[in-house]
Amino acid sequence: MKLWRGYPPAYLVGRLLLTVYGWADFYFIDADRCIEFLFYRDMKVKPMQNQISEINSEKEQKKNNIRLTIVVVTIIAIIAAVLSFLILLFMKNDARSDKTNFTAHEITQYIIAKMDYDNLSEISTDNISKYYEIPDGIIYDSSMYLSSRPDNFTEIACFTLRSEDKESELLKVIDDYIKEKSATYQNVNEKAYNAINNSAVLTHYPYVLVSVSSDNNAVENAFNTMFYDEKTITTQ
């Protein structure tokens, strides 16, 4: 049997199927291309936006890292400074504790040797109270030397305090002694009067040193060499 233009039905059906298949293939390919075009076009825009966002994020992260680094370094520096201060303080206190085990006699002997004094006589502990009226409970050790020459008024005395809060009481006793001795020589011996008025008191707990000398600065330096920390000198 023949139909359109004498072609058999089988041929026409085959042609129709081929035509439909061709159209389908064309449209599917075009659809894929459209999707591909849209996809890559979007991808070209989005990566740019993402890159800008990533760059900004990296910059902010770097800033945060820098801030954090500064904070950490500052904290470390502060901790190091505090630790250094504490270590130095500990070493200073430790050195002081190692150098506060002298007797009063050892200190006066050291000062006399440093100053090269050869005309001083030791005052016995029992007789020191005749010069310094120190109440009980203020000191537990003392040593005193006076010049044995009538034209020399050098005096070296050292006292060891029982406690640091007794220092002001001892200084008051020393001040009264110097004032009384100064008044004794005021109109009698000008040289003695000036020497006594220029006397010096050096304190380094638990020691208090009294110096009546023509060179109190040298006495102070000699006293200071026995310790590692600074001393206090008071000129009466």
Helices and strands as residue ranges (DSSP letters): G 4-6, H 9-98, H 104-115, E 120-123, H 125-128, E 139-147, E 155-161, G 164-166, H 167-185, H 190-197, E 200-204, E 207-212, H 216-224, E 232-235
